[in-house]
């Protein structure tokens, strides 16, 4: 239920009903006093006088025009029978009748009087101006008479009151509808924000509210979305670190158990080799070497698990990512001469706060993976950039990219069967980034293959390491 909207409507009702009632009462009282008399009688007298005057003007003009025509003092227009096709309709109508003469109004709304007279087969027309439009005057008088009749049939005071009440009620209802609409627009984002906060409190970390305004409410919604995003990011990091802790416990147990089994196996195989005869020594040396190699492979895996399970001490300090990235690339170029390296560094990129050894490990892992994915003749792009108070380091390769299955478990600790892979590199790298206050995310590769972005916090002004502080 939208309580804010309902409260706004109630406030409007309380603030407008009393003033509206007082205004209606005062106005209807004034209408009662001002409309207590009627001018209908005077208007009727004026209309009758105007009608009589118009009739007298018409009659006098008819008499004068006829006298002047008979005396030959008025010019005439003659219509000959041979030109009947060009006669006006009024002249044709007169010619077709049996009247010896006819008076007719013509011109602009009857402001001219025509006098038509027969002369054999001819029709003579005499004209005189009236000075006024009798047709218009007749219409106005008719309208006035209709108004007088209507006013006599209806109570003007009552009609005025009713019209005023309807107008006031209509304006108030329109205002109420506008308020309901505005209240809904105002309360809806707040209601959505409340629903988002409720969902977030219930554990829905994907709760977001669409921002469609740029006012205080819009900024509050944007702040909520930013807070929800940061909370989701922090929660995902925490869950990932907890998963790593579980894997670390398992890794320590497995490393301990496998190590305990490998030592007697190695000693037993070596003892078997020492006791066999010369005739079987070739076979035994070959078999023993195979077993020893596999044991060494298992020992490397155990060391990797031990490294994964270890919690190294952190020594954070200000790190120049541009210099560190260039140093790592120069170090790895000799190991992968078949790969072309391209470096694009952000000018004046700020330093980051991190353990330099951890950042070296992260970059080494990403660059090694990129070189292996790119292969012979491949390319690797490394770049740095500053964004939103953090520094980004990206590594892109021209390899085949990652499958959807690989993306789903990219940073999860797994067992790898690659020649030199342990399946823990990216897990250790992301763990190092999280311990440094940042993260590693997968981005769209610029070279067609995979792309990784390392985000690290910017070093604050005046930052000093513990060694610098002495």
GICOR-V856517 format. One record per residue. N is the residue number from 1. RES is the residue in three letters. BURIAL is b if it has 24 or more other C-alpha atoms within 12 Angstrom, else e. Layout:
BEGIN
[[N;RES;BURIAL] [N;RES;BURIAL]]
END
This chain:
BEGIN
[[1;UNK;e] [2;UNK;e] [3;UNK;e] [4;UNK;e] [5;UNK;b] [6;UNK;e] [7;UNK;e] [8;UNK;b] [9;UNK;b] [10;UNK;e] [11;UNK;e] [12;UNK;b] [13;UNK;e] [14;UNK;e] [15;UNK;e] [16;UNK;e] [17;UNK;e] [18;UNK;e] [19;UNK;e] [20;UNK;e] [21;UNK;e] [22;UNK;e] [23;UNK;e] [24;UNK;b] [25;UNK;e] [26;UNK;e] [27;UNK;e] [28;UNK;b] [29;UNK;e] [30;UNK;e] [31;UNK;e] [32;UNK;e] [33;UNK;e] [34;UNK;e] [35;UNK;e] [36;UNK;e] [37;UNK;e] [38;UNK;e] [39;UNK;e] [40;UNK;b] [41;UNK;e] [42;UNK;e] [43;UNK;e] [44;UNK;b] [45;UNK;e] [46;UNK;e] [47;UNK;b] [48;UNK;e] [49;UNK;e] [50;UNK;e] [51;UNK;b] [52;UNK;e] [53;UNK;e] [54;UNK;b] [55;UNK;e] [56;UNK;e] [57;UNK;b] [58;UNK;b] [59;UNK;e] [60;UNK;e] [61;UNK;b] [62;UNK;b] [63;UNK;e] [64;UNK;b] [65;UNK;b] [66;UNK;b] [67;UNK;e] [68;UNK;e] [69;UNK;b] [70;UNK;e] [71;UNK;e] [72;UNK;e] [73;UNK;e] [74;UNK;e] [75;UNK;e] [76;UNK;b] [77;UNK;e] [78;UNK;b] [79;UNK;b] [80;UNK;e] [81;UNK;e] [82;UNK;e] [83;UNK;e] [84;UNK;e] [85;UNK;e] [86;UNK;e] [87;UNK;e] [88;UNK;e] [89;UNK;e] [90;UNK;e] [91;UNK;b] [92;UNK;b] [93;UNK;e] [94;UNK;b] [95;UNK;b] [96;UNK;e] [97;UNK;e] [98;UNK;e] [99;UNK;e] [100;UNK;e] [101;UNK;b] [102;UNK;b] [103;UNK;b] [104;UNK;b] [105;UNK;b] [106;UNK;b] [107;UNK;e] [108;UNK;e] [109;UNK;e] [110;UNK;b] [111;UNK;b] [112;UNK;b] [113;UNK;b] [114;UNK;b] [115;UNK;b] [116;UNK;b] [117;UNK;b] [118;UNK;b] [119;UNK;e] [120;UNK;e] [121;UNK;e] [122;UNK;b] [123;UNK;b] [124;UNK;b] [125;UNK;b] [126;UNK;b] [127;UNK;b] [128;UNK;b] [129;UNK;b] [130;UNK;b] [131;UNK;e] [132;UNK;b] [133;UNK;e] [134;UNK;b] [135;UNK;b] [136;UNK;e] [137;UNK;b] [138;UNK;b] [139;UNK;e] [140;UNK;e] [141;UNK;b] [142;UNK;e] [143;UNK;e] [144;UNK;b] [145;UNK;b] [146;UNK;e] [147;UNK;e] [148;UNK;b] [149;UNK;e] [150;UNK;e] [151;UNK;e] [152;UNK;e] [153;UNK;e] [154;UNK;e] [155;UNK;e] [156;UNK;b] [157;UNK;b] [158;UNK;e] [159;UNK;e] [160;UNK;b] [161;UNK;b] [162;UNK;e] [163;UNK;e] [164;UNK;e] [165;UNK;b] [166;UNK;e] [167;UNK;e] [168;UNK;b] [169;UNK;e] [170;UNK;e] [171;UNK;e] [172;UNK;e] [173;UNK;e] [174;UNK;e] [175;UNK;e] [176;UNK;b] [177;UNK;e] [178;UNK;e] [179;UNK;b] [180;UNK;b] [181;UNK;e] [182;UNK;e] [183;UNK;b] [184;UNK;b] [185;UNK;e] [186;UNK;b] [187;UNK;b] [188;UNK;b] [189;UNK;b] [190;UNK;b] [191;UNK;e] [192;UNK;b] [193;UNK;b] [194;UNK;b] [195;UNK;e] [196;UNK;b] [197;UNK;b] [198;UNK;e] [199;UNK;e] [200;UNK;e] [201;UNK;e] [202;UNK;e] [203;UNK;e] [204;UNK;e] [205;UNK;b] [206;UNK;b] [207;UNK;b] [208;UNK;b] [209;UNK;b] [210;UNK;e] [211;UNK;e] [212;UNK;e] [213;UNK;e] [214;UNK;e] [215;UNK;e] [216;UNK;e] [217;UNK;b] [218;UNK;e] [219;UNK;e] [220;UNK;b] [221;UNK;b] [222;UNK;b] [223;UNK;e] [224;UNK;b] [225;UNK;b] [226;UNK;e] [227;UNK;e] [228;UNK;b] [229;UNK;e] [230;UNK;e] [231;UNK;e] [232;UNK;e] [233;UNK;e] [234;UNK;e] [235;UNK;e] [236;UNK;e] [237;UNK;b] [238;UNK;e] [239;UNK;e] [240;UNK;b] [241;UNK;b] [242;UNK;e] [243;UNK;e] [244;UNK;b] [245;UNK;e] [246;UNK;e] [247;UNK;b] [248;UNK;b] [249;UNK;e] [250;UNK;e] [251;UNK;b] [252;UNK;b] [253;UNK;e] [254;UNK;b] [255;UNK;b] [256;UNK;e] [257;UNK;e] [258;UNK;b] [259;UNK;b] [260;UNK;e] [261;UNK;e] [262;UNK;b] [263;UNK;e] [264;UNK;e] [265;UNK;e] [266;UNK;b] [267;UNK;e] [268;UNK;e] [269;UNK;b] [270;UNK;e] [271;UNK;e] [272;UNK;e] [273;UNK;b] [274;UNK;e] [275;UNK;e] [276;UNK;e] [277;UNK;e] [278;UNK;e] [279;UNK;e] [280;UNK;e] [281;UNK;e] [282;UNK;e] [283;UNK;e] [284;UNK;e] [285;UNK;b] [286;UNK;e] [287;UNK;e] [288;UNK;b] [289;UNK;e] [290;UNK;e] [291;UNK;e] [292;UNK;b] [293;UNK;e] [294;UNK;e] [295;UNK;b] [296;UNK;e] [297;UNK;e] [298;UNK;b] [299;UNK;b] [300;UNK;e] [301;UNK;b] [302;UNK;b] [303;UNK;e] [304;UNK;b] [305;UNK;b] [306;UNK;b] [307;UNK;b] [308;UNK;b] [309;UNK;b] [310;UNK;e] [311;UNK;e] [312;UNK;e] [313;UNK;e] [314;UNK;e] [315;UNK;e] [316;UNK;b] [317;UNK;b] [318;UNK;b] [319;UNK;b] [320;UNK;b] [321;UNK;b] [322;UNK;b] [323;UNK;b] [324;UNK;b] [325;UNK;b] [326;UNK;b] [327;UNK;e] [328;UNK;b] [329;UNK;b] [330;UNK;e] [331;UNK;e] [332;UNK;b] [333;UNK;e] [334;UNK;e] [335;UNK;e] [336;UNK;b] [337;UNK;e] [338;UNK;e] [339;UNK;b] [340;UNK;b] [341;UNK;b] [342;UNK;b] [343;UNK;b] [344;UNK;e] [345;UNK;b] [346;UNK;e] [347;UNK;e] [348;UNK;e] [349;UNK;b] [350;UNK;b] [351;UNK;b] [352;UNK;b] [353;UNK;b] [354;UNK;b] [355;UNK;b] [356;UNK;b] [357;UNK;e] [358;UNK;b] [359;UNK;b] [360;UNK;b] [361;UNK;b] [362;UNK;b] [363;UNK;b] [364;UNK;b] [365;UNK;b] [366;UNK;b] [367;UNK;b] [368;UNK;b] [369;UNK;b] [370;UNK;b] [371;UNK;b] [372;UNK;b] [373;UNK;b] [374;UNK;b] [375;UNK;e] [376;UNK;e] [377;UNK;e] [378;UNK;b] [379;UNK;b] [380;UNK;b] [381;UNK;b] [382;UNK;b] [383;UNK;b] [384;UNK;b] [385;UNK;b] [386;UNK;b] [387;UNK;e] [388;UNK;e] [389;UNK;e] [390;UNK;b] [391;UNK;b] [392;UNK;b] [393;UNK;b] [394;UNK;b] [395;UNK;b] [396;UNK;b] [397;UNK;b] [398;UNK;b] [399;UNK;b] [400;UNK;e] [401;UNK;b] [402;UNK;b] [403;UNK;e] [404;UNK;e] [405;UNK;e] [406;UNK;e] [407;UNK;e] [408;UNK;e] [409;UNK;e] [410;UNK;b] [411;UNK;b] [412;UNK;b] [413;UNK;b] [414;UNK;b] [415;UNK;e] [416;UNK;e] [417;UNK;e] [418;UNK;e] [419;UNK;e] [420;UNK;e] [421;UNK;e] [422;UNK;b] [423;UNK;b] [424;UNK;b] [425;UNK;b] [426;UNK;b] [427;UNK;b] [428;UNK;b] [429;UNK;b] [430;UNK;b] [431;UNK;b] [432;UNK;b] [433;UNK;b] [434;UNK;b] [435;UNK;b] [436;UNK;b] [437;UNK;b] [438;UNK;b] [439;UNK;b] [440;UNK;b] [441;UNK;b] [442;UNK;b] [443;UNK;b] [444;UNK;e] [445;UNK;b] [446;UNK;e] [447;UNK;b] [448;UNK;e] [449;UNK;b] [450;UNK;b] [451;UNK;b] [452;UNK;b] [453;UNK;b] [454;UNK;b] [455;UNK;b] [456;UNK;b] [457;UNK;b] [458;UNK;b] [459;UNK;b] [460;UNK;e] [461;UNK;e] [462;UNK;e] [463;UNK;e] [464;UNK;e] [465;UNK;e] [466;UNK;e] [467;UNK;e] [468;UNK;e] [469;UNK;e] [470;UNK;e]]
END
